[in-house]
Amino acid sequence: MTTILLVEDDPALRRALRTMMRSRDLEVVEADTGEQAVVLASGGAADLVLLDLGLPDIDGLEVLRRIRTFSAVPVVVLTAHHQQAEKIRALDSGADDYVTKPFDTQVLVARLRAVLRRAVSDPERPAPAAGSGVESFGDLELDREALEVRRSGATVQLTPTELKLLIEFANNPGVVLSRSTLLQRVWDYEWGGDGRLVDVHLQRLRTKIGADRIETVRGFGYKLRA
């Protein structure tokens, strides 16, 4: 069963979210402080973290940054409607997506399941034979079977969303992909979405694989240089 680490200091909201998620066959582990959340995340307690940014002890962004030092677990943050700058900072710090309060529970569950579907790595799968399923793009190598990325021979650590984004470009080398196309294929958004999700994740991906590897085609979108 999929386990969600729910980090929320409001007991009423935490109780409502717990009931809602368990009714949809999602197991829940709870934390009401940032310190507790970091400890639970470090123990591999969950498949996804649902993180409220307004915590009593540690700022939620700091919790996110700490988690990213040891884990690529998917993280969805909860933000207030007016906190536009905080949403961007959360994405910059490693969040995979965000949901704005107040939220519709159906939308929240859809976002959680979409992020979980992007967590494509399977630690129990045996390692493939050396060199199998490997594609090269300049100094960049994508091993689809091992779900590993290497740059000049060194392993590049990507979050599930960054990896799914790179795979989408690798599926379409030299093809310009618009923000709306990427939102649909990578984030599973069938109803539009925030283009800043694409921009911020692309910025993070470029930092890791090389700024010139993904080209911006102004007014149209992005493409992977062959």
Disulfide bonds with the S-S distance in Angstrom:
none
